[in-house]
Amino acid sequence: MKNINKLVYVIIIAVIAITIVGCSDFLDRSPQGSFTADDDTSGGIEANIFGIYAKMRSYNITAGIPAFAVHMFRSEDSEKGSTANDGPDNASFWDNFEYNASNGILGTYWNFNYEIIHECNTVIDTLNRINDESLYSLEAEAKFFRAYCYFNLVRAWGDVPKIDFRIIDAAEANIPKSPAMEIYTLIDEDLTFAERYLPTVWESRYIGRLTWGAARSLHARTYMMRNDWSNMLAASENIITSGLYNLNTAVDQVFTDEGENCGESIFELQCTATAALPGSTDIGSQFCQVQGVRGSGEWNLGWGWHMATEELGNAFEDGDPRKDATLLYFRRPGEEQTAENTNRPYGESPISEAMGAYFNKKAYTNPTMRARYTNEGFWVNIRIIRYPDVLLMAAEAANELGQTGNALAYLEQIRAHARGGDSSILPEVTTTDQVELREAIQKERRVELALEPDRFYDLVRWGTAMEVLHAAGKTNYQDRHALLPVPQSEIDRSNGVLTQNPNYSN
């Protein structure tokens, strides 16, 4: 039933999304203050909301190279991967911090986040003019997505233009950057509204739709980036005490087809495939295609971007089941298959000439499904927020606030889940020293959330980025690299209204 509901919901979103106006046409609207009959129908507004869901699973925001580059490549645990002649400019930019304002991915990621923001602003403006409380949940969805995209932007660039209004004339969008704290104020306002009006659960036909838990969890993440321990703990503990989520799915099942929308899923973008559309981004995504094994023949599973490093492999404790659940082992051409390069549960040993140490097993696909559809996994859901992240946020905040007992309890839930009943591995952390416990929690975040966003941002907010990245061989990193250069294309288009970030030349 779960898969049937997922298929129906994704197809509904896809059909609606391809029939509404695209983001590139956001200026082609009726004049502000002109209210059409179409504006005043909840069905029409819901169609726009569904269109935003469709955009959220697209290549430029969650499922492709722009998102992986901004969020993952820059840490010591991830790298561009693939082969040396496949995007060497991006390897030097993202892996080695040779930043330049003309990199194409910069402009793509910047623009797509703003495209979604513009769509959200249009929905919010329309709903505000209708002012019908029965439609507040739709406004809450739009405000969640606006907050999500602004959180992407403020972490990546710091000060960015705050456009929280409907754009009618393109000139209205040409405004200077606002201070990062003003962006966070808008994020707080949007997520507070979303928390108030989103339901705790939806009926089964809306599987994957935004909930109160998603908004509260995202809010906790934004507090985490600001090291706002009190609000971070309050938001995290609200989720924990709600009883809505659990750790009942084994760690080696969470990122399988059977683990989709399981008890630890707080927000998950729904993707699917059908016999008629086996590899379509209308109903699926490129999440697995971009990260899949880069090989030939049966091992041509994708492009091989976003690979794990040896450093990440070495970070797991002996026997930790999360290592096999995270790292997809492979062998070079000519090498024999061994137990060390064979993956569970399918007994596969891919062959590839890719540069990285491991592929991302959280984007690994079932061979039965590959045979049914394509090798590239368009049907695989994109996990955005998981309950273990919330528990680790609670543990970190509690420790920083001196609540050692609570911090240890939350940390032990994560380790017990990973342990899976095997008392010989992952011993319980018992230290009550704040510094030692801080280090234990930070290490746990690294392995539990490995190859997911956002290891790089953790290093930045902890103030350890330079130390950790230099130790891993990424010696070009300097403090200024915590923020990206503003895309030169955007500065040029603004006729100088936008200014470059400090320590970068235009």
C-alpha positions as CSV (number, residue, x, y, z in Angstrom):
1,M,0.0,0.0,0.0
2,K,2.9,2.4,0.8
3,N,4.4,2.0,-2.7
4,I,1.0,2.4,-4.3
5,N,0.3,5.6,-2.4
6,K,3.8,6.9,-3.3
7,L,3.2,6.2,-6.9
8,V,-0.1,7.9,-7.0
9,Y,1.1,10.9,-5.1
10,V,4.2,11.3,-7.3
11,I,2.3,11.0,-10.5
12,I,-0.3,13.6,-9.3
13,I,2.6,16.0,-8.5
14,A,4.2,15.3,-11.9
15,V,1.0,15.9,-13.9
16,I,0.3,19.1,-12.1
17,A,3.9,20.3,-12.3
18,I,4.2,20.0,-16.1
19,T,0.9,21.8,-16.7
20,I,1.6,24.9,-14.6
21,V,3.8,27.8,-15.6
22,G,7.6,27.1,-15.2
23,C,9.8,29.1,-12.9
24,S,11.5,30.7,-15.9
25,D,8.2,32.4,-16.6
26,F,7.7,33.8,-13.2
27,L,7.4,37.4,-14.5
28,D,4.6,36.5,-16.8
29,R,1.9,37.1,-14.3
30,S,-1.2,39.4,-14.0
31,P,-0.3,42.8,-12.5
32,Q,-0.1,43.0,-8.8
33,G,-3.5,43.8,-7.3
34,S,-5.3,42.3,-10.3
35,F,-7.1,39.3,-8.9
36,T,-8.2,36.6,-11.3
37,A,-10.7,33.8,-10.8
38,D,-7.8,31.3,-11.0
39,D,-6.1,33.0,-8.1
40,D,-9.1,32.3,-5.9
41,T,-9.2,28.5,-6.0
42,S,-7.5,26.3,-3.5
43,G,-7.0,23.7,-6.2
44,G,-5.0,26.1,-8.3
45,I,-2.9,27.1,-5.4
46,E,-2.3,23.5,-4.4
47,A,-1.2,22.8,-8.0
48,N,1.5,25.4,-7.5
49,I,2.5,23.8,-4.2
50,F,2.8,20.4,-5.9
51,G,4.9,22.1,-8.6
52,I,7.4,23.2,-5.9
53,Y,7.6,19.6,-4.6
54,A,8.5,18.6,-8.1
55,K,11.2,21.2,-8.4
56,M,12.6,20.2,-5.0
57,R,13.6,16.8,-6.3
58,S,15.3,18.2,-9.3
59,Y,19.0,18.1,-10.4
60,N,19.8,21.6,-9.4
61,I,18.6,21.6,-5.8
62,T,18.8,18.1,-4.2
63,A,19.5,15.4,-6.8
64,G,22.5,16.6,-8.9
65,I,25.9,18.0,-9.0
66,P,25.1,21.6,-7.9
67,A,23.7,20.3,-4.6
68,F,26.4,17.7,-4.0
69,A,29.2,20.3,-4.8
70,V,27.9,22.9,-2.4
71,H,27.0,20.6,0.4
72,M,29.3,17.6,0.1
73,F,32.4,17.9,-2.0
74,R,34.0,20.5,0.3
75,S,34.3,18.2,3.3
76,E,37.2,15.7,4.0
77,D,34.7,12.8,3.6
78,S,33.6,13.5,0.0
79,E,35.1,14.4,-3.3
80,K,34.0,15.0,-6.8
81,G,34.9,11.4,-7.8
82,S,34.2,10.1,-11.3
83,T,37.3,10.2,-13.6
84,A,40.1,12.7,-13.9
85,N,38.9,14.0,-17.3
86,D,35.3,14.4,-16.2
87,G,34.9,17.9,-14.8
88,P,38.5,18.6,-13.7
89,D,37.6,22.3,-13.2
90,N,35.1,21.3,-10.6
91,A,37.5,19.0,-8.9
92,S,39.9,21.9,-8.4
93,F,37.2,24.3,-7.4
94,W,35.3,22.2,-4.9
95,D,37.8,19.6,-3.7
96,N,40.8,22.0,-3.6
97,F,39.1,25.3,-2.8
98,E,40.4,27.1,-5.9
99,Y,37.4,29.3,-5.9
100,N,36.5,31.6,-8.8
101,A,33.3,33.6,-9.3
102,S,32.8,32.3,-12.8
103,N,32.2,28.7,-11.9
104,G,29.0,27.6,-13.6
105,I,27.7,25.6,-10.7
106,L,27.7,28.7,-8.5
107,G,25.2,30.5,-10.7
108,T,23.1,27.4,-11.2
109,Y,22.7,26.7,-7.5
110,W,22.1,30.4,-6.7
111,N,19.5,30.8,-9.4
112,F,17.5,27.6,-8.7
113,N,17.2,28.4,-5.0
114,Y,15.8,31.8,-6.0
115,E,13.5,30.3,-8.6
116,I,11.9,28.2,-5.9
117,I,11.8,31.3,-3.6
118,H,10.0,33.2,-6.3
119,E,7.4,30.4,-6.7
120,C,6.9,30.4,-3.0
121,N,6.5,34.2,-2.9
122,T,3.8,34.0,-5.5
123,V,1.8,31.4,-3.6
124,I,2.2,33.3,-0.3
125,D,1.1,36.6,-1.9
126,T,-2.0,34.9,-3.5
127,L,-3.0,33.3,-0.2
128,N,-2.5,36.5,1.8
129,R,-4.9,38.3,-0.6
130,I,-7.5,35.5,-0.2
131,N,-6.9,35.4,3.6
132,D,-8.7,32.1,4.2
133,E,-7.6,30.3,7.3
134,S,-8.5,26.9,5.8
135,L,-5.7,27.5,3.3
136,Y,-3.0,28.3,5.9
137,S,-1.5,24.8,5.6
138,L,-0.7,25.6,1.9
139,E,0.9,28.8,3.0
140,A,2.9,26.9,5.6
141,E,4.2,24.5,2.9
142,A,5.3,27.5,0.7
143,K,7.0,29.1,3.7
144,F,8.8,25.9,4.6
145,F,10.3,25.7,1.1
146,R,11.2,29.4,1.1
147,A,13.0,28.9,4.4
148,Y,14.7,25.8,3.1
149,C,16.1,27.7,0.1
150,Y,17.1,30.7,2.1
151,F,18.9,28.4,4.5
152,N,20.8,26.9,1.5
153,L,21.7,30.4,0.4
154,V,22.7,32.0,3.7
155,R,25.0,29.1,4.6
156,A,26.7,29.1,1.3
157,W,27.0,32.9,0.7
158,G,26.3,34.7,4.0
159,D,24.6,38.0,3.0
160,V,22.2,37.5,0.1
161,P,19.3,39.5,-1.3
162,K,16.1,39.1,0.7
163,I,13.2,38.8,-1.7
164,D,10.2,38.0,0.3
165,F,7.6,39.5,-2.0
166,R,6.0,38.7,-5.3
167,I,8.0,39.8,-8.3
168,I,6.0,41.5,-11.1
169,D,8.8,43.4,-12.8
170,A,12.3,41.9,-13.1
171,A,13.8,45.2,-11.8
172,E,12.1,44.6,-8.4
173,A,14.5,41.6,-7.9
174,N,17.6,43.7,-8.4
175,I,18.3,44.6,-4.8
176,P,21.4,44.6,-2.6
177,K,22.3,41.9,-0.2
178,S,20.8,41.8,3.2
179,P,22.8,40.9,6.3
180,A,22.8,37.2,7.1
181,M,20.9,37.8,10.4
182,E,18.0,39.4,8.5
183,I,17.8,36.3,6.3
184,Y,17.7,34.1,9.5
185,T,15.0,36.3,10.9
186,L,12.9,35.6,7.8
187,I,13.7,31.9,8.1
188,D,12.6,31.9,11.8
189,E,9.3,33.7,10.8
190,D,8.6,31.3,8.0
191,L,9.3,28.1,10.0
192,T,7.3,29.4,13.0
193,F,4.3,29.8,10.7
194,A,4.9,26.4,9.2
195,E,5.1,24.8,12.6
196,R,1.8,26.3,13.6
197,Y,-0.2,25.3,10.5
198,L,1.3,22.1,9.1
199,P,-0.4,18.9,10.3
200,T,1.5,16.3,12.3
201,V,0.5,13.7,9.8
202,W,-1.3,13.5,6.5
203,E,-3.6,10.9,5.2
204,S,-1.8,8.0,3.4
205,R,-2.5,9.3,-0.1
206,Y,-0.3,12.3,0.7
207,I,2.7,10.3,1.7
208,G,5.9,12.5,1.9
209,R,4.0,15.8,2.2
210,L,5.4,18.3,4.7
211,T,4.5,18.0,8.3
212,W,5.0,19.9,11.6
213,G,7.9,17.6,12.3
214,A,9.7,18.6,9.1
215,A,9.3,22.3,9.9
216,R,10.4,21.9,13.5
217,S,13.4,19.7,12.5
218,L,14.5,22.2,9.9
219,H,14.2,25.0,12.4
220,A,16.5,23.0,14.7
221,R,19.0,22.8,11.9
222,T,19.0,26.5,11.4
223,Y,19.5,27.0,15.2
224,M,22.4,24.5,15.0
225,M,24.1,26.5,12.2
226,R,23.9,29.5,14.5
227,N,25.1,27.6,17.6
228,D,21.9,28.7,19.3
229,W,21.9,25.8,21.8
230,S,18.8,26.6,23.8
231,N,16.5,26.9,20.8
232,M,18.2,24.0,19.1
233,L,17.5,21.8,22.1
234,A,13.9,22.9,22.5
235,A,13.1,22.2,18.8
236,S,14.9,18.9,18.9
237,E,13.2,17.7,22.1
238,N,9.8,18.8,20.7
239,I,10.3,16.3,17.9
240,I,11.6,13.6,20.3
241,T,8.8,13.9,22.8
242,S,6.1,14.0,20.1
243,G,6.5,10.2,19.6
244,L,6.0,10.6,15.9
245,Y,9.3,9.0,14.8
246,N,11.4,6.0,15.8
247,L,14.5,4.0,15.1
248,N,12.8,0.7,14.3
249,T,14.4,0.2,10.9
250,A,17.8,-1.4,10.9
251,V,20.6,0.8,9.6
252,D,21.3,-1.4,6.6
253,Q,17.6,-1.1,5.6
254,V,17.1,2.7,5.9
255,F,18.4,3.5,2.4
256,T,16.8,0.6,0.6
257,D,13.5,0.6,-1.3
258,E,11.9,-1.1,1.8
259,G,13.2,1.6,4.1
260,E,11.5,4.4,2.2
261,N,9.2,6.5,4.4
262,C,10.1,4.4,7.4
263,G,9.7,5.5,11.1
264,E,12.8,7.6,11.0
265,S,11.8,9.6,7.9
266,I,10.9,13.1,8.8
267,F,11.0,14.6,5.3
268,E,11.6,12.5,2.2
269,L,11.1,13.6,-1.4
270,Q,9.0,11.0,-3.2
271,C,10.3,9.5,-6.5
272,T,9.1,6.6,-8.6
273,A,9.3,4.9,-12.0
274,T,6.9,3.1,-14.1
275,A,7.1,0.8,-17.1
276,A,6.1,3.7,-19.4
277,L,8.5,6.2,-17.6
278,P,11.4,4.1,-16.3
279,G,13.9,7.0,-16.2
280,S,11.9,10.1,-16.1
281,T,12.6,13.2,-14.0
282,D,8.9,14.0,-14.2
283,I,8.2,11.4,-11.6
284,G,11.7,10.4,-10.5
285,S,15.0,12.0,-9.9
286,Q,18.7,11.8,-11.0
287,F,19.9,11.4,-7.4
288,C,21.2,7.8,-8.0
289,Q,22.1,8.4,-11.6
290,V,24.6,11.2,-10.7
291,Q,26.2,9.1,-7.8
292,G,25.9,5.6,-9.3
293,V,28.9,3.4,-10.1
294,R,30.7,4.7,-13.2
295,G,31.7,1.7,-15.2
296,S,30.8,-0.2,-18.3
297,G,28.3,-2.9,-19.2
298,E,26.5,-4.1,-16.1
299,W,28.5,-1.6,-14.0
300,N,27.3,1.4,-15.9
301,L,25.0,2.6,-13.1
302,G,25.6,6.3,-13.3
303,W,28.1,9.1,-13.5
304,G,30.2,8.3,-10.4
305,W,30.1,11.8,-8.9
306,H,30.2,12.4,-5.2
307,M,32.5,9.6,-3.9
308,A,33.7,8.9,-0.4
309,T,37.3,9.2,0.7
310,E,39.7,6.9,2.6
311,E,39.4,9.3,5.5
312,L,35.7,8.6,5.8
313,G,36.3,4.8,5.6
314,N,38.8,5.1,8.5
315,A,36.4,7.1,10.6
316,F,34.1,4.2,11.4
317,E,34.7,2.1,14.5
318,D,35.6,-1.6,14.1
319,G,32.4,-3.5,13.3
320,D,30.2,-0.5,12.9
321,P,27.4,-1.8,10.6
322,R,27.0,1.8,9.2
323,K,30.2,1.4,7.3
324,D,28.8,-1.3,5.0
325,A,25.5,0.7,4.9
326,T,27.3,3.8,3.7
327,L,30.3,2.8,1.6
328,L,29.8,1.0,-1.8
329,Y,33.0,-1.0,-2.4
330,F,34.3,-1.6,-5.8
331,R,37.4,-3.0,-7.6
332,R,39.6,-1.7,-10.4
333,P,39.7,-3.4,-13.8
334,G,41.7,-6.6,-13.6
335,E,41.3,-7.0,-9.8
336,E,39.8,-10.2,-8.4
337,Q,36.5,-10.2,-6.5
338,T,37.1,-10.5,-2.8
339,A,35.1,-10.3,0.4
340,E,36.4,-6.8,0.9
341,N,35.1,-5.5,-2.4
342,T,31.8,-7.3,-2.4
343,N,28.7,-5.6,-1.2
344,R,25.7,-6.8,0.8
345,P,22.9,-7.8,0.3
346,Y,23.2,-8.5,-3.4
347,G,26.8,-9.9,-3.5
348,E,27.8,-7.4,-6.2
349,S,31.4,-6.3,-6.8
350,P,31.3,-3.4,-9.2
351,I,34.3,-2.6,-11.5
352,S,35.2,1.0,-12.1
353,E,38.2,3.3,-12.9
354,A,36.7,6.1,-10.8
355,M,39.1,8.2,-8.7
356,G,37.5,8.0,-5.2
357,A,37.8,5.3,-2.6
358,Y,34.1,4.3,-2.4
359,F,30.9,5.1,-4.1
360,N,27.9,6.3,-2.1
361,K,25.9,3.2,-0.9
362,K,23.1,5.5,0.2
363,A,22.5,5.8,-3.6
364,Y,22.8,2.1,-4.4
365,T,20.0,0.4,-6.2
366,N,18.4,-3.0,-6.1
367,P,19.4,-5.1,-9.2
368,T,15.9,-6.4,-9.5
369,M,14.6,-2.9,-9.8
370,R,17.4,-2.1,-12.3
371,A,16.3,-4.9,-14.5
372,R,12.7,-3.7,-14.3
373,Y,13.4,-0.1,-15.1
374,T,16.9,1.3,-15.7
375,N,20.4,1.0,-14.2
376,E,20.2,4.5,-12.8
377,G,17.6,4.4,-10.0
378,F,15.2,7.2,-10.9
379,W,12.7,5.7,-8.5
380,V,14.7,6.1,-5.3
381,N,13.4,8.7,-2.8
382,I,15.6,11.5,-1.6
383,R,16.0,11.6,2.2
384,I,16.1,15.2,3.4
385,I,15.6,15.0,7.2
386,R,16.0,11.9,9.3
387,Y,15.2,11.3,13.0
388,P,18.9,10.4,13.9
389,D,19.9,13.9,12.9
390,V,17.4,15.3,15.4
391,L,18.7,13.0,18.2
392,L,22.2,14.1,17.5
393,M,21.2,17.8,17.5
394,A,19.6,17.2,20.9
395,A,22.7,15.5,22.2
396,E,25.0,18.2,21.0
397,A,22.8,21.1,22.4
398,A,22.3,19.3,25.7
399,N,26.0,18.8,26.1
400,E,26.7,22.4,25.4
401,L,24.1,23.5,28.0
402,G,25.7,21.2,30.6
403,Q,22.9,18.6,30.5
404,T,25.3,15.7,30.3
405,G,22.8,13.0,31.2
406,N,20.4,13.9,28.5
407,A,23.2,14.2,26.0
408,L,24.5,10.8,26.8
409,A,21.0,9.3,26.6
410,Y,20.3,10.8,23.1
411,L,23.8,9.7,21.9
412,E,23.2,6.1,23.2
413,Q,19.9,5.9,21.2
414,I,21.9,6.4,18.0
415,R,24.7,4.0,19.0
416,A,22.2,1.3,20.2
417,H,20.3,1.5,16.9
418,A,23.6,1.1,14.9
419,R,24.7,-1.7,17.3
420,G,21.6,-3.7,16.5
421,G,21.8,-5.9,19.5
422,D,25.5,-6.8,19.1
423,S,27.1,-5.9,22.4
424,S,30.6,-6.5,21.1
425,I,30.6,-3.3,19.0
426,L,30.0,0.4,19.6
427,P,30.3,0.5,23.4
428,E,28.2,3.0,25.2
429,V,29.8,6.4,25.7
430,T,29.9,7.2,29.4
431,T,32.3,10.1,29.8
432,T,30.8,13.1,31.6
433,D,33.6,15.4,30.5
434,Q,32.1,18.1,28.3
435,V,35.0,18.3,25.8
436,E,35.3,14.5,25.5
437,L,31.5,14.2,25.0
438,R,31.5,17.0,22.5
439,E,34.1,15.1,20.5
440,A,32.1,11.8,20.7
441,I,29.0,13.5,19.5
442,Q,30.8,15.2,16.6
443,K,32.3,11.8,15.6
444,E,28.8,10.2,15.8
445,R,27.4,12.9,13.5
446,R,30.1,12.2,11.0
447,V,29.5,8.5,10.7
448,E,25.7,8.5,11.2
449,L,25.1,11.2,8.6
450,A,28.0,10.3,6.3
451,L,27.6,11.3,2.6
452,E,24.5,13.3,3.5
453,P,24.4,17.0,3.9
454,D,26.1,18.8,5.6
455,R,29.5,17.7,7.0
456,F,31.3,20.8,5.6
457,Y,28.9,23.1,7.4
458,D,29.4,21.2,10.7
459,L,33.2,21.8,10.4
460,V,32.6,25.5,9.7
461,R,30.2,26.0,12.7
462,W,32.5,24.0,15.0
463,G,35.5,26.2,14.0
464,T,37.5,23.1,13.0
465,A,37.3,23.4,9.2
466,M,40.9,24.5,8.6
467,E,42.4,22.0,11.0
468,V,40.4,19.0,9.8
469,L,40.6,19.8,6.1
470,H,44.4,20.5,6.2
471,A,44.9,17.2,8.0
472,A,43.0,15.5,5.2
473,G,45.2,17.0,2.5
474,K,42.9,19.8,1.5
475,T,45.5,22.4,2.4
476,N,44.2,25.2,0.2
477,Y,41.3,25.8,2.5
478,Q,41.4,29.1,4.4
479,D,38.7,30.7,6.6
480,R,37.4,32.8,3.7
481,H,36.4,29.6,1.9
482,A,33.6,29.1,4.4
483,L,31.6,31.4,2.1
484,L,31.4,31.0,-1.6
485,P,32.1,33.9,-4.1
486,V,28.9,35.5,-5.4
487,P,28.4,34.3,-9.0
488,Q,30.0,36.8,-11.4
489,S,27.0,36.4,-13.7
490,E,24.7,37.7,-11.0
491,I,27.0,40.7,-10.2
492,D,27.1,41.5,-13.9
493,R,23.4,41.2,-14.4
494,S,22.7,43.5,-11.4
495,N,24.9,46.3,-12.9
496,G,26.9,46.4,-9.7
497,V,24.0,46.3,-7.2
498,L,25.2,43.0,-6.0
499,T,28.7,43.1,-4.5
500,Q,31.3,40.3,-4.2
501,N,31.9,38.6,-0.8
502,P,34.9,39.7,1.1
503,N,38.4,38.5,0.0
504,Y,37.2,37.7,-3.5
505,S,37.8,39.9,-6.5
506,N,35.1,40.7,-9.0
